[in-house]
């Protein structure tokens, strides 16, 4: 693991914990704790999973909200919390994927990291049964697919941030520009 990612991983953990808590109070807070809240969480996870699945990648950060809400809902659904190790591993994967030689010279185009991570996330979302097709997985295996979707969503979020052109931070806001500024600085240091 790259040691320069430690500070950023801690910062991303704190940022996502804030996003998680605020989403719990606002978006999921429309229903009381219990089965009704659980239904709101599952509905949000499926809805945002479908938005991500159907969306094309862009360089404008349009997937930022859907990825954040999906991650919060999926983590809540599985009872998982994202720790610094999750963010550090994702940053390391992004750094490594940008340093690999292109397979295009062998006639094997795989695309940039964002496209690779999006393809993996789309597959996990489909396997979890969130798309209009029937999943062949049982309930327990669909939970594993949701866990894989979390893994790929983290990586896609960071890859999109790395590709965001000219981020401009607004004081006091920890939005997509804030994320992009930090990810781009960290990735530039690993080259």
C-alpha positions in Angstrom: 0.0 0.0 0.0 1.1 3.5 -0.7 1.9 5.3 2.6 1.0 8.7 1.1 -2.6 7.6 1.0 -2.9 7.2 4.7 -3.8 10.8 5.5 -6.3 11.0 2.5 -7.8 7.7 3.5 -8.5 9.0 7.0 -9.9 12.2 5.5 -12.2 10.3 3.2 -13.4 8.1 6.0 -14.4 11.2 8.0 -16.0 12.7 5.0 -18.0 9.5 4.2 -19.0 9.1 7.8 -20.5 12.6 7.7 -22.3 11.8 4.4 -23.6 8.6 6.0 -24.9 10.2 9.1 -26.6 13.1 7.3 -28.2 10.7 4.8 -29.5 8.7 7.8 -31.1 11.8 9.2 -32.5 13.3 6.1 -33.2 10.9 3.2 -33.7 7.8 5.3 -35.3 9.8 8.2 -38.6 10.0 6.4 -39.4 6.7 8.0 -39.0 5.6 11.6 -36.3 3.0 12.5 -37.4 -0.5 11.8 -39.0 -2.3 8.8 -40.2 0.9 7.2 -36.7 2.6 7.4 -35.2 -0.7 6.0 -37.6 -0.5 3.1 -36.6 3.1 2.3 -32.9 2.0 2.4 -33.4 -0.9 0.1 -35.5 1.3 -2.3 -32.8 3.9 -2.3 -30.1 1.3 -2.9 -32.0 -0.2 -5.9 -33.0 3.2 -7.3 -29.5 4.7 -7.2 -28.0 1.4 -8.4 -30.3 1.6 -11.5 -29.3 5.2 -12.1 -25.6 4.2 -12.0 -26.2 1.2 -14.2 -28.1 3.1 -16.9 -25.8 6.2 -16.9 -22.9 6.8 -19.2 -19.7 8.0 -17.7 -19.1 11.7 -17.9 -16.4 14.1 -16.9 -18.8 16.4 -15.2 -19.4 14.5 -11.9 -23.1 13.7 -12.7 -22.8 10.3 -11.0 -21.5 11.8 -7.7 -24.8 11.9 -5.9 -26.0 8.5 -7.2 -22.7 6.9 -6.1 -22.8 8.5 -2.7 -26.4 7.6 -2.0 -25.9 4.1 -3.3 -22.8 3.6 -1.1 -24.7 4.9 2.0 -27.7 2.7 1.3 -25.7 -0.4 0.5 -23.5 0.0 3.6 -26.6 0.5 5.8 -28.2 -2.5 4.2 -25.2 -4.8 4.9 -24.4 -3.2 8.3 -21.0 -2.2 6.9 -19.0 0.9 7.7 -16.3 2.2 5.3 -12.9 2.5 7.1 -9.6 4.1 6.1 -8.4 0.7 4.8 -11.3 0.6 2.2 -10.4 4.0 0.9 -6.6 3.3 1.0 -7.1 0.1 -1.0 -9.3 1.9 -3.6 -6.7 4.7 -3.9 -4.0 2.1 -4.4 -6.0 0.3 -7.0 -6.6 3.5 -8.9 -2.9 4.4 -8.8 -1.9 1.0 -10.0 -4.5 0.9 -12.8 -3.3 4.2 -14.1 0.3 2.9 -14.2 -0.4 -0.3 -16.1 0.8 -0.5 -19.7 -2.1 -0.4 -22.2 -3.4 -3.6 -23.6 -4.5 -1.6 -26.6 -1.1 -2.4 -28.3 -2.2 -6.1 -28.3 -5.7 -5.2 -29.7 -7.3 -5.6 -26.2 -8.8 -2.3 -25.3 -9.9 -2.2 -21.7 -10.5 1.5 -21.3 -9.5 3.9 -18.5 -9.9 3.0 -14.8 -13.3 4.7 -14.6 -14.7 2.6 -17.4 -13.1 -0.6 -15.9 -14.6 0.1 -12.5 -18.0 1.1 -14.0 -18.2 -2.2 -15.9 -17.5 -4.2 -12.7 -20.0 -2.1 -10.7 -22.6 -2.6 -13.4 -22.1 -6.4 -13.2 -22.4 -6.4 -9.4 -25.5 -4.3 -9.6 -27.0 -6.7 -12.1 -26.0 -9.8 -10.0 -27.5 -8.2 -6.9 -30.9 -8.3 -8.8 -31.4 -4.5 -9.0 -32.0 -4.4 -12.7 -35.1 -5.6 -14.5 -33.6 -9.0 -15.0 -33.9 -11.9 -12.5 -30.7 -12.7 -10.6 -29.7 -16.3 -10.6 -28.2 -15.8 -7.1 -29.8 -16.7 -3.9 -30.4 -14.2 -1.1 -27.1 -14.7 0.6 -25.1 -14.5 -2.7 -27.0 -11.3 -3.7 -25.6 -9.8 -0.4 -22.2 -10.8 -1.6 -23.0 -9.0 -4.9 -24.0 -5.9 -2.9 -20.7 -6.1 -1.1 -18.8 -6.2 -4.4 -20.9 -3.3 -5.6 -19.7 -1.3 -2.6 -16.1 -2.2 -3.5 -16.5 -1.1 -7.2 -18.6 2.0 -6.3 -15.8 3.3 -4.1 -13.3 2.8 -6.9 -15.6 4.3 -9.5 -16.2 7.4 -7.3 -12.5 8.0 -6.9 -11.7 7.3 -10.6 -14.4 9.8 -11.6 -12.9 12.3 -9.1 -9.5 11.7 -10.7 -10.9 12.5 -14.1 -12.9 15.6 -13.1 -11.5 18.6 -15.0 -10.6 21.8 -13.2 -12.2 21.2 -9.8 -12.9 24.5 -7.9 -13.5 24.1 -4.2 -16.1 26.2 -2.4 -15.1 27.1 1.1 -16.9 25.0 3.7 -18.2 22.5 1.1 -17.0 18.9 0.9 -18.6 18.3 -2.5 -17.3 16.6 -5.7 -14.8 19.4 -6.4 -13.4 18.9 -2.8 -13.1 15.2 -3.4 -11.6 15.6 -6.9 -8.9 18.1 -5.6 -7.7 15.6 -3.0 -7.8 12.5 -5.2 -6.0 14.2 -8.1 -3.2 15.4 -5.7 -2.8 11.9 -4.3 -2.8 10.2 -7.7 -0.3 12.7 -9.1 2.1 11.9 -6.2 2.0 8.2 -7.1 3.3 8.6 -10.7 
